[in-house]
Amino acid sequence: MTLVQFLDHAAVVVFALTGALVASRAQLDIVGFIFIACLTAVGGGTVRDVILNREAVFWVKEPTFIGLAAASAVLVFFTAHLLESRYKALLWLDALALAVAVPAGVGVALGMGQPWSVVLIMGTMTGCLGGLMRDVVCNEVPLILKQGELYVSCAFAGALAALVILATFGSAREALLACAAVTFGLRAGSLALGWRLPVYRSRPPRK
């Protein structure tokens, strides 16, 4: 298994866990758990593969991805009640999922010989869209849209770090690992230390 394949598998499992946790907060049945988990797990990668016109969408080519997502949903269905704070667990699992999904998107785009601009967008998109779909379908405020939240910026910075390392050292493996580290580091800082971006504040018009 290549590093990119490992990252894709890890992203599917961890994002599926987050989807199932959101389903537990919405008090859905087990079918709802599986649906939301699968949607979250493969949403970003599906859009990525369609836009890049890959030979086949990754989970269509390898249906075990759906099995992994479904198994993760069933696991959460029977264990979510054991968590002291499901929302806190959701935030940290989501941070981990972002940190593996972004380098997965970067790796796929690099493997297809895409230019740097497309690599940046594919990395960011792969990391963010699954969670966005999850939150919208479950009628929650999307994490990526919360005031000042470091989320899309973490994904973008991680993808940018991968390009810088690749240009400097020429090692795709090191580039993807740096991408994961930067993405998770920034997101963890946002959660643990309260790092935020400045937000727009309206002011009364001047006379």
Order of alpha helices (4+ residues) and beta strands (2+ residues): alpha-alpha-alpha-alpha-alpha-alpha-alpha-alpha
